[in-house]
Amino acid sequence: MMITRRLLRTSATSSIRWKSSTSSSKSSSSSSISPLVAIVGGAALTSILAFWGSGGRAGKPYAFCGDRAVSLLRLLDPETAHKITVTALKYGFGPINESTKTDVLSVRLWGKTFRNCVGMAAGFDKQGEVMDPLLRLGFGFVEIGGVTPLPQDGNPKPRMFRLPEDRALINRFGLNSEGADVVSKRVELWRERKPQNGIVGVNMAKTTGSSSALKDYCTGAKLFGANADFVVLNFSCPNVKWTKNLGKGGSGGEESIRNIIRAVQEELKKIENEGREPASLLIKLGPDMTMKEKEEMANVALETGVHGLIVSNTSSRRPSDLKCSSKTERGGLSGRPIREMANQTLRDVYVVFEREDFDYPTLSHVFTRMYYLYHKKITRKATC
């Protein structure tokens, strides 16, 4: 028994000594590896920063990786994929395209220079989080929003659906917004940091449940009128009930829209009187309006002297040849199936302008025309 105890004591002591020796060896090894880890880590970080700063995100390898990432995003539900995309852009993972900065594509409108004819419409950057990354992607302008005066969650999820066979989407977000106070601070901060970096517009909307569209639009004009290049009065969103009562003629429709436009113009005039340049004012039309409604809206635009129109929006209609099962989902349809509807809305509006012998800037038309001019020049170069 004594021998056994002695052996156990000896074994325990040896074990303690071995552990202590191992621990000190590890500590010594760790202290000798730390500088090496620091050097390797520093070199890796320097390489990454050099890659980011020297145009790495503008190269074909990065674009190739981006394409693979998009394929993976399509495995997720659309709204989650959208959030991940916005977050990636926000933290500097978006590609950069400087090739779109060319005089061939630029157009002068409302005293401002749009560097090219392709812009990001409202609905992608709803909260004004990634204006600069989108411009660096190559877009000629960015329209953020729709932004409501008060924060609101929008409609319940799911509220966005892919129709891949039809090359289309259906969404019923219902103007989910963090509110004009939050978004306007982002626009103001961006404008202070990058005053000449690109054209940014704001799509303004009424808070769902608000008793006064006029007051809501005026609130938007006060908050965004001095820092946005243009503001848009959204009269055609199919995913909220209140827009269905606008543009229908009579005292509740056309007159109401006239009053809203004039009240917003007064707010923008106040900004000008303060010595600041106010935003240009546009109104947005949708493809679901009847010909009479389009005529009324075009006449309102002419009478009130807004700077232009945006044509068009998503549609609540469903063409009979849609293939995907999601076609029955409620919401606004966008993509290839409504292309002809949008083009027809553009043609219908121009009928009014031609009848009045009035050359009026319609954003879709200006940039469509610029695209075709650019395409012709490229074709001529390619065939010479």
Secondary structure as UniProt FT lines:
FT   HELIX           2..53
FT   TURN            54..55
FT   HELIX           56..58
FT   HELIX           60..73
FT   TURN            74..75
FT   HELIX           78..90
FT   TURN            91..92
FT   TURN            99..100
FT   TURN            103..105
FT   STRAND          107..109
FT   TURN            110..111
FT   STRAND          112..114
FT   STRAND          119..120
FT   TURN            122..123
FT   TURN            126..127
FT   HELIX           131..137
FT   STRAND          141..147
FT   STRAND          160..163
FT   HELIX           164..166
FT   STRAND          168..171
FT   HELIX           180..193
FT   TURN            195..196
FT   STRAND          199..204
FT   TURN            208..209
FT   HELIX           213..224
FT   TURN            225..227
FT   STRAND          230..234
FT   TURN            238..239
FT   HELIX           241..245
FT   TURN            251..253
FT   HELIX           254..273
FT   TURN            274..275
FT   STRAND          280..285
FT   TURN            287..288
FT   HELIX           291..304
FT   STRAND          308..311
FT   TURN            320..321
FT   HELIX           325..328
FT   STRAND          332..335
FT   HELIX           336..338
FT   HELIX           339..355
FT   TURN            356..357
FT   HELIX           363..383
//
